[in-house]
Amino acid sequence: RQRKSPSQVLTESNDLLCEGNDTGMFVTTFLAYYHLSTGRLIYSNGGHNPALLFGTNGAYRELTQKHGPALGVRPGLLYNEDVDALDPGQVLVICTDGVTEACSPDNELFGVDRFIKLVCSCESLKLSQMFNRIDKDLNEFQQGNLFDDITVLALKREILN
């Protein structure tokens, strides 16, 4: 409502989370504003895994810039932000570390590379189908060995005909 930028929201949220935080709890976050008509993405990353921007034919890049540490670590921090854009057909994917750190019964990690290959193999699918495939592959990999939250968020800029 106050039309604050992602960096302002993270800066203020960090200070609020630091108040009375004697237990040292923290939260990583990726906050983005997406403009439907232009594909413009304004974002700020507070200690979270890099977002991944997938194109066609297996092309991808990481939005690696961290604009500050996890929220709740230390008051008075100023967070920055960046601007990017999704081209038609591109998919922005953000996941928690529970995805890449998912563990098999043999203590093998699912890993970033395996996750990237999985998403690349789903590039032609609808997002709902992609989520089903990720869920299926993670469940098969872990074989009931769930130990952390698993969250995947994706945004696809459609190609209009």
NORPE-V684082 format. One record per pair of residues at least 24 apart in sequence whose C-alpha atoms are under 7 Angstrom apart, sorted by sequence separation. I is the first residue (numbers start at 1). GAP is how many residues later the second one is. D is the distance in whole Angstrom. If there is no record, write none. Layout:
BEGIN
I|GAP|D ; I|GAP|D
END
This chain:
BEGIN
46|24|5 ; 6|25|6 ; 46|25|6 ; 6|26|6 ; 55|34|7 ; 55|35|5 ; 44|36|6 ; 54|36|5 ; 55|36|7 ; 6|37|6 ; 7|37|6 ; 44|37|4 ; 53|37|7 ; 54|37|5 ; 104|37|6 ; 105|37|6 ; 6|38|6 ; 43|38|5 ; 44|38|7 ; 53|38|6 ; 54|38|6 ; 104|38|4 ; 105|38|7 ; 42|39|7 ; 43|39|6 ; 53|39|5 ; 103|39|6 ; 104|39|7 ; 42|40|6 ; 43|40|6 ; 52|40|6 ; 53|40|6 ; 102|40|7 ; 105|40|6 ; 29|41|7 ; 42|41|4 ; 51|41|7 ; 52|41|5 ; 104|41|7 ; 28|42|5 ; 41|42|6 ; 42|42|7 ; 51|42|6 ; 52|42|6 ; 103|42|7 ; 27|43|5 ; 28|43|6 ; 41|43|5 ; 51|43|5 ; 26|44|6 ; 27|44|5 ; 40|44|6 ; 41|44|5 ; 26|45|6 ; 27|45|7 ; 40|45|4 ; 26|46|5 ; 39|46|5 ; 40|46|6 ; 25|47|7 ; 26|47|6 ; 39|47|5 ; 49|47|7 ; 39|48|6 ; 49|48|7 ; 24|49|7 ; 98|50|5 ; 98|51|5 ; 99|51|5 ; 98|52|5 ; 17|54|7 ; 18|54|5 ; 96|54|6 ; 17|55|5 ; 18|55|7 ; 96|55|5 ; 18|56|6 ; 95|56|6 ; 96|56|7 ; 14|57|5 ; 15|57|7 ; 18|57|6 ; 95|57|4 ; 14|58|5 ; 94|58|6 ; 95|58|6 ; 94|59|5 ; 15|60|5 ; 93|60|6 ; 94|60|6 ; 14|61|6 ; 15|61|6 ; 93|61|4 ; 58|62|5 ; 92|62|5 ; 93|62|7 ; 91|63|7 ; 92|63|5 ; 91|64|6 ; 92|64|6 ; 91|65|4 ; 11|66|6 ; 90|66|6 ; 91|66|6 ; 11|67|5 ; 56|67|7 ; 89|67|7 ; 90|67|6 ; 11|68|5 ; 89|68|5 ; 10|69|6 ; 88|69|5 ; 89|69|5 ; 87|70|7 ; 88|70|6 ; 89|70|6 ; 86|71|6 ; 88|71|5 ; 7|72|5 ; 7|73|5 ; 7|74|5 ; 6|75|7
END
